[in-house]
Amino acid sequence: MKNVFFLVFISFLNYSWSQTPCPTAVFSGTGTFYTSDPLQIGACSFPGSENTMYFCAMNEAQYNTASFCGTCLEITGNAGTEIVYVTDMTPGGLSGNLDMNQAAFEATVGAASLGSGSISWRQVNCPFASPVSLTTGAGTNPYYIEYTIHQHVNEIQNVEIYVNSSWQGLQRQTNNVWTAPFALNNVITCDVRITDLFGQTVLVSGVSNNGAGSYNADGNFSPCSAAGITDEGIETTLNRSGNILTFLMKDGFKIELYNMAGQLIISQGSNVLDISGQPSGIYFVSIESPEGHFQRMKIFL
């Protein structure tokens, strides 16, 4: 029998959530789609192999020196709502517009034959369970650095390196690469501190400034709450019997189970989930209260 391990918010299976609210702005625009080499590197400098099932390009008006790179958007269209990963930028795109891969377009807007359609979207946390990772560019050396940050749960606010006995901030470029706006003097290795939009930090230790490389941080950020500030907490206790998960809470709550790609696996208008047939791995549970408040948690089945 599988065991359920709670990775983020749970203490002794009896808890209430108190999360930092995600950005609350909701944007409206036109959704389109594009097809390209799935391994192509976009404006955010992420390898195509890193793409989730649903990904998109941010419009140029809101790209804002790559600040949206690596974030996740909850996009809603006539066909449905999905979580979509930002990996690219659309030159000349108007504010609110998003250019998606075809799978994301069909899941939110509708059939590809439509070509375009109305959408609304907001920023949410990304469903990544692995640590934040950092890659160094091929041109990185003790006098010049190029760092790209990957698979962060929340938007990145700042990246710093520890040099001369202090933390010094790097500067984000339009291709989502962080460089030093100050002179480096034979910095062969260094520690890197990454801060998200909410002030949470993770540390990457012992980064070698000698060509291309990949390094993992000491963890990832705690997810923000996609619903913003709630006027009441959501409290529950989870029990498991075989393949049945039962959430003990007030009536009227909606429970949904998502996989790591952000795909909806199970949706129940009750407090019981039957996980029969689901492979072991990391999943996300979304709980919606009768008042429309959302909270999410990460579980391992």
Order of alpha helices (4+ residues) and beta strands (2+ residues): beta-beta-beta-beta-alpha-beta-beta-beta-alpha-beta-beta-beta-beta-beta-beta-beta-beta-beta-beta-beta-beta-beta-beta-beta-beta-beta
